[in-house]
Amino acid sequence: MMATTQFEVLNWKMSHLALRPSEEHYDPKEEEIIIKDRLNKCLRHYDVILRYCKEVQETTGLSLFAQYSTGAITICISLSSFLIPMTHEDFVILVCYIAGMTVEIFYPAYLGAELTEKSENLIFSVYCGDWISRPESYKRSLRLMLERANKPVVITCLKMFELSLITFTSVMKSAYSFFTLLKCLLERQQ
């Protein structure tokens, strides 16, 4: 959530690099220095965000993998519990448990998708800024930032799969497929 918020701040800064009304009375060289300084601050901010995301990736990769794996396995096993007779109370408890496990794997996937989306929006924010009339050195700095921003930030679990809503959907589909397969096997045995 911290990185997503920082990308929102950076997106706003990049789309509002223009001079403020109080600064429009400066001579053109001073104006360019002010704008270039703001751009450099944004570039440093972007670098700090990328380093932060890398640190998060390195420190949480294993725990996110464990959380996703155990959550997916638990959902599969819990769904198979629907195949045995149970009381209404057991049914309600099982549904609540499956819902809790679903939320446990949905929330990181949602946050991962949000982070990727906000980092992709950085390119749009750069294009929305006032860059056409700027000098070539300013445009070169923007191109450098755009080259780095072309690869969106993606958080992965042990570099095996990314945290996204697509991953969440595939985990839920796999759990339901396992449940359906088990149900068909039990029906054939009877």
C-alpha positions as CSV (number, residue, x, y, z in Angstrom):
1,M,0.0,0.0,0.0
2,M,2.9,2.3,0.7
3,A,4.4,1.9,-2.8
4,T,0.9,2.4,-4.4
5,T,0.4,5.6,-2.5
6,Q,3.9,6.8,-3.4
7,F,3.2,6.1,-7.1
8,E,0.0,8.1,-6.8
9,V,2.0,11.0,-5.4
10,L,4.6,10.7,-8.1
11,N,2.0,10.5,-10.8
12,W,0.4,13.7,-9.6
13,K,3.8,15.4,-9.4
14,M,4.8,14.3,-12.9
15,S,1.5,15.7,-14.4
16,H,1.9,19.0,-12.5
17,L,5.5,20.0,-13.2
18,A,4.5,23.3,-14.7
19,L,5.3,26.6,-13.1
20,R,3.0,27.9,-10.4
21,P,1.4,31.3,-11.0
22,S,3.8,32.9,-8.4
23,E,6.8,31.7,-10.5
24,E,5.7,32.9,-13.9
25,H,7.5,36.3,-13.6
26,Y,11.0,34.7,-13.6
27,D,13.1,34.9,-16.7
28,P,13.1,31.8,-18.9
29,K,16.4,30.4,-17.7
30,E,15.3,30.5,-14.1
31,E,12.0,28.9,-15.1
32,E,13.8,26.1,-16.8
33,I,16.1,25.6,-13.8
34,I,13.0,25.3,-11.5
35,I,11.3,22.8,-13.8
36,K,14.4,20.7,-14.3
37,D,15.0,20.7,-10.5
38,R,11.4,19.4,-10.0
39,L,11.9,16.7,-12.7
40,N,15.2,15.6,-11.0
41,K,13.3,15.4,-7.6
42,C,10.7,13.2,-9.3
43,L,13.4,11.0,-10.8
44,R,15.0,10.5,-7.4
45,H,11.5,9.8,-5.9
46,Y,10.9,7.2,-8.6
47,D,14.3,5.6,-7.8
48,V,13.4,5.5,-4.1
49,I,10.1,3.8,-4.9
50,L,11.7,1.2,-7.1
51,R,14.3,0.4,-4.4
52,Y,11.5,0.1,-1.8
53,C,9.6,-2.3,-4.1
54,K,12.7,-4.4,-4.5
55,E,13.2,-4.5,-0.8
56,V,9.6,-5.5,-0.3
57,Q,10.0,-8.2,-2.9
58,E,13.1,-9.6,-1.3
59,T,11.7,-9.6,2.2
60,T,8.2,-10.9,1.6
61,G,8.6,-13.3,-1.4
62,L,8.9,-16.4,0.7
63,S,6.1,-15.5,3.1
64,L,3.8,-14.5,0.3
65,F,4.5,-17.8,-1.4
66,A,3.8,-19.7,1.8
67,Q,0.6,-17.7,2.4
68,Y,-0.7,-18.3,-1.2
69,S,0.3,-21.9,-1.2
70,T,-1.3,-22.7,2.2
71,G,-4.4,-20.6,1.3
72,A,-4.9,-22.4,-2.0
73,I,-4.4,-25.9,-0.5
74,T,-6.7,-25.0,2.4
75,I,-9.4,-23.9,0.1
76,C,-9.1,-27.1,-2.0
77,I,-9.3,-29.3,1.1
78,S,-12.2,-27.2,2.6
79,L,-14.2,-27.4,-0.6
80,S,-13.8,-31.2,-0.5
81,S,-15.5,-31.1,3.0
82,F,-18.7,-30.2,1.3
83,L,-18.9,-33.7,-0.1
84,I,-19.5,-35.3,3.4
85,P,-22.7,-34.9,5.3
86,M,-22.7,-32.1,7.9
87,T,-25.0,-30.1,10.1
88,H,-26.1,-26.6,9.3
89,E,-23.8,-25.2,11.9
90,D,-20.8,-27.0,10.4
91,F,-21.9,-25.8,6.9
92,V,-21.9,-22.1,8.1
93,I,-18.5,-22.5,9.8
94,L,-17.0,-24.1,6.7
95,V,-18.4,-21.3,4.4
96,C,-17.0,-18.7,6.8
97,Y,-13.7,-20.4,6.9
98,I,-13.5,-20.7,3.1
99,A,-14.5,-17.0,2.8
100,G,-11.7,-16.1,5.2
101,M,-9.1,-18.1,3.3
102,T,-10.3,-16.5,0.1
103,V,-9.9,-13.0,1.5
104,E,-6.4,-14.1,2.7
105,I,-5.2,-14.7,-0.8
106,F,-7.4,-12.0,-2.5
107,Y,-6.0,-9.1,-0.5
108,P,-2.3,-9.5,-1.5
109,A,-3.4,-10.2,-5.1
110,Y,-5.5,-7.0,-5.1
111,L,-2.6,-4.9,-3.7
112,G,-0.2,-6.4,-6.2
113,A,-2.6,-5.5,-9.1
114,E,-3.0,-2.0,-7.7
115,L,0.7,-1.5,-7.5
116,T,1.2,-2.6,-11.1
117,E,-1.6,-0.4,-12.3
118,K,-0.2,2.7,-10.5
119,S,3.3,2.1,-11.9
120,E,1.8,1.7,-15.4
121,N,0.0,5.1,-15.0
122,L,3.3,6.8,-14.6
123,I,3.8,6.8,-18.4
124,F,0.4,8.5,-18.8
125,S,1.3,11.1,-16.2
126,V,4.5,12.0,-18.0
127,Y,2.6,12.5,-21.2
128,C,0.0,14.7,-19.5
129,G,2.7,17.1,-18.3
130,D,3.9,20.2,-20.1
131,W,7.0,18.8,-21.9
132,I,6.6,19.8,-25.5
133,S,8.0,23.3,-25.1
134,R,10.8,22.2,-22.9
135,P,14.5,22.1,-23.9
136,E,16.1,18.9,-25.2
137,S,17.9,18.2,-21.9
138,Y,14.6,18.1,-20.1
139,K,13.1,15.7,-22.8
140,R,16.1,13.4,-22.5
141,S,15.5,13.1,-18.7
142,L,11.9,12.3,-19.4
143,R,12.9,9.7,-22.0
144,L,15.1,8.1,-19.4
145,M,12.2,7.9,-17.0
146,L,9.8,6.6,-19.6
147,E,12.3,3.8,-20.5
148,R,12.4,2.8,-16.9
149,A,8.6,3.1,-16.5
150,N,7.9,0.9,-19.5
151,K,8.5,-2.1,-17.3
152,P,5.8,-1.9,-14.6
153,V,6.5,-2.9,-11.0
154,V,5.3,-6.4,-10.3
155,I,5.5,-8.2,-7.0
156,T,6.1,-11.9,-7.3
157,C,6.1,-14.8,-4.9
158,L,9.5,-16.4,-5.1
159,K,9.7,-15.3,-8.7
160,M,7.2,-18.1,-9.5
161,F,4.0,-16.2,-10.0
162,E,3.0,-12.5,-9.7
163,L,0.5,-11.1,-7.3
164,S,-2.4,-10.1,-9.5
165,L,-6.1,-10.6,-9.8
166,I,-5.4,-13.0,-12.7
167,T,-3.3,-15.2,-10.3
168,F,-6.1,-15.1,-7.7
169,T,-8.6,-16.1,-10.3
170,S,-6.5,-19.0,-11.5
171,V,-6.0,-20.2,-7.9
172,M,-9.8,-20.1,-7.3
173,K,-10.4,-21.9,-10.6
174,S,-7.9,-24.6,-9.7
175,A,-9.5,-25.1,-6.3
176,Y,-12.9,-25.5,-7.9
177,S,-11.6,-27.8,-10.5
178,F,-10.0,-30.0,-7.8
179,F,-13.3,-30.0,-6.0
180,T,-15.2,-31.0,-9.2
181,L,-12.7,-33.7,-9.9
182,L,-13.0,-35.2,-6.4
183,K,-16.8,-35.0,-6.6
184,C,-16.9,-36.9,-9.9
185,L,-14.5,-39.5,-8.5
186,L,-16.7,-40.0,-5.4
187,E,-19.8,-40.3,-7.6
188,R,-18.2,-43.0,-9.8
189,Q,-17.3,-45.0,-6.7
190,Q,-20.9,-45.1,-5.4
